[in-house]
Amino acid sequence: MRNPASQPAWILSGIVAAMPWSILGQELTENGNFEIQRLPPWAVVAAPGASVTLVPENSPFTGLYGAGNSSVRVHDEDFEASAPAVRQRFAATESILFGFDFQAPAQSSLSSWYVAWEGDDNTTAFFFAIGGADGSSLDFNQSKIAEITPHEWYHVEGSAGARGQKVEGFVTDTRGNRASFSGGFPFGVKNDLSAVVVSDGDAGPNEDILLDNFSSRLVRLSISRNAQGDEVVAWPSGLHFALEAKASLNPGTAWTPIATPDGSYTNKVSDPMQFYRLVQ
């Protein structure tokens, strides 16, 4: 878009991005990488014998955050369901990019750790089960997406839109193995996302787990200039967003898909003014 400075920044339900952005600048989750040496604003629900502590071990994945020195260890007390739990609320928003890292527990267990994002009235929007139904997998909304190996670090990243009822993303490990997932919102969240939570799913025993690099980011386009003065429109790659454009915001003007590599489009100086949006 030419001369974008006066236009509003675009989230999935909006119009167009005006200014470049950074990951941390659009981050909704605070202290997601546990590098300020304290847990708040994460809220902890504990039980006798359970614990949630910071430890000097860091995820090797640095795509969402830079290298750090700590992660959080969650220790189960083996008899009470839903405790311990770690939760953080954030400003309610319709769509997010999300991510987290975990080190698989030392041994397989038929009792899983759950990582979930919540929405309308504290309802679970979508969730991951670390351990899964077989004790050695990662499940998304009760569907197995990958085998997990004890002591291995994994990175989960994706996008979610409550009104579009769509979640998709991928999981990868330190060896480069990668698996995709997609699905919906099984428990009726339809309007927004507003919290992320880690919890013990049942009364069975869970092995200790390490977690790091939680992220809940706004979904935005960015516009910057390259060395030739062209405007480069960018967005998160690898999550199947498509770029559309039109020359006017007048009613009745249709959006046109743009065939471009995922994540970037260059608008030449000689090209006409365009407005852009992302769709899934």
N, C-alpha and C positions, 0 to 999 in steps of 0.2 A: 504494500500500500504506500503510495506517495504521501509525503508530509504527514506522518502518522502521529505526531506529538499530541494532537488534540483529541485523539480517539481513545476510547476506553480499552483497557486490557481485556483479553478474551479468555474466558473459561469455556468449557464445552457448550454451555447454553448461551453464550454471548456472541460477540461479533468478531473482534479483531484485536491483535496485540499491538501495543504502541511502543513498548520499551524492551530492551534486552533484560533477561532475568537470570538469576543464579539459582541453583538448587536450594541453598539455604535461605535465600531471600523469599522463596515461596513455600517454605516448610511450615506445616501446621503442627507437627509433633516436636515438642521441645525436649532437649537432652536425649534425643533418640539414639545417640552413639555412646552415652554414659561417660562422656569425657570431662564432665565438670566435677567428678569425684563425689557425687551425691545422687540419690535417687529422685527426689522431687524435681519436676512436678508429677512424676509417676506416683500413683497411690498404691499401697501394698495392703492386701488382705492376707493375713497370715493365720496360722493355727499352731498349737503347741507342737514343737518338734520341727516345724517347717521354717524355712529361711529364704530371704531374697537379699543377696549381697553383691557388691561390686568386686570383681577379681581382676588381677593384672594380666589378662589374656585378651587379645583383640582379634576380631575377624580379619582374615587376610583380604577380604573384598573391600575395595576403596572407590567403587564407582559412585556411590551416593554420598559418602563422607570420605575425608582423607584418612590417612593412617592414624591410629590412636593407640592407647595403652590399656584400655579396660573394656570389659563387657559385664553382663549381669548373670550371676549364677542363681538358678531357682532350684531349691531343694524341697522335696516332697516329704510330708509326714506319714504318708502311706495309709491313712485311714479315712480322711474326710474329703468328700467330693468338693470341687470348685475352690479349694484352698491348697496351696497358696495361689494368689492371683495378683497380677500387676496390671494396672489400668491407667490410661491417660485419655482425658477428653480433649477435644479441640473444637474450634469453631465449625459449626455444621455447614457442610457444603455438598452440593449435588454429586460432584465427580472428583476423584483423586487419582494420583499416581501413588502407589504404595510399595513398600519394600521392607525386608528384614533379613537378618542372617542368623543362622543357628548352627551350633556344633551338635551333631547327633549324639544322643546318650551313649554311655560306655557299653551298655548291654541292651539287647532287644527286650522289650516289655510289651505286654498286651494292653497296658494302660498308657494312654497317649497324653502328651502335652498339647494344648490347643492354643493357637494364635488366631484371633478373630478381630474383624472390624465390625463395629456396631453402628446402628442408625436409629431410625424412628423409635422413640420411647425405650431406649436402651435395648433394642432387639438386635440379635446377631444378624448381620447382613450377609457375611460369608466367612468361612473359617478354614484353617489348615490343621490337620491332626498329625503331629510329629510322632511317629510310631505306627500310626494307622491301625487298621483292623488286624494286620498280621504281625505287628510289633516291630517291623523293620522297614517301613515305608513312609512316605509323605503322602497324605491324602488331602484333596481339596474338595470341600463339600461332600465328604464321604466317598469320593472316587479316588482311587490310587493313581498318582501321577509319577512317582519315582521311588526306586529303592534307595535306602540310606544306609551308610556304613558308619559304625561306631567311631567316634572321635573325628570324623570328617566334617569340615565346615561347608555349609550350603548357603546360597544366596537366592532369595525369592523376590521377584519384582513383577509388578503388573499395573493394570489400570482398572478402575471400577466406576460405573455410573449408575446411581440409584434409579433415576427416572428411565434410563434406557434398559435397566435390568440386565446389565452385562458386566462380567468380570473376565479378564483374560490376562495372561502373563506367562512367565517361565520360571523354572528353578534350574540352577547350575551348581556344580561343585568345583573344587579347586583343581580337578583334573580336566575340566572343560566339558564334562558330560552335561547335557542340557535336555530338559523336557518341558513341553508347553502344557498349559491348562486353560480351560475356559468353562464358563458356566453362568449361573444367574444368582438370584437372591432368594434362597429357599424358605426364608421365614417371614416374608411379607414386608421387608423394608422397601419403600417406594419413593421416598422423598430426599433423604440426605444421609450422609455419613458423619459421625461425630465422636468416635472413640476407637481406640485399639486396646485389646486386652490379651494377656497371657494367663492361662489358668490350667489347673489340674482338672481333667474331665470327669474323673470318677474316684471311687474310694480305693482303687487298686494302687499298688506301689509303682512309682515312677522313678527312673534313674535321674540323677542331676542333669540339668541342661544349661548350656551357655547360649545367650542371646545377645545380639548386637545390631546396631545400624537400623533402627526402626525409622520409617519415613512415611509421612502422609502429606503429599504435595499437591498444590493446586495444578490443574492441567491448563497450560498456557502456551500460546505461540510466542515466539520472540522475533524481533526484526533488528538486524544489524547491517552494517555496510562492509563490503570487502574492499580490497586494495584498489579495485577499479571503480569504486563508487556505487556499485550495484547493491541493491537491497537483498539480503539473504534472509528468507523466512525459515525458521527452524522450529522443530517440535520433538518430543521424545520419540526416538526410533525404536523399532523392534516390537511395538505394541499394536500394530495394525491400525493406526490412525490414517485417515485419508484427508488430503487437502482439497478444498473447494474455493472458488473465487468468483467474484462478479464485480462489474465496473461501477455499480450504483446500488445504494441501499433503498431505492425507491420501491414501493409495493409492486409486486408482480415480477420483479426482476429475478430471474432464476440463477441459482448457484450452479457452477460448472465444475466437474471434477478436473483436477490437474494431474496429468501423468508425470510423476516425478519420483526419484528414489526416496525411500522411506526416511523421513527426518529432516529434509532440507529442500528448499526451492529458491532459485535465484531469479529475481525480477530485475531485468536489465534497465539501465538508465533510460533507454529509448522506449521502453514499454509503457503503455498507458497505466493510469492509476487503477489499482485493484484493491478490493476488500477480500479478506481471507477468513476461513473458518476450518476447524477440524471436525471430522465426523468419524464414527465407528460403524 
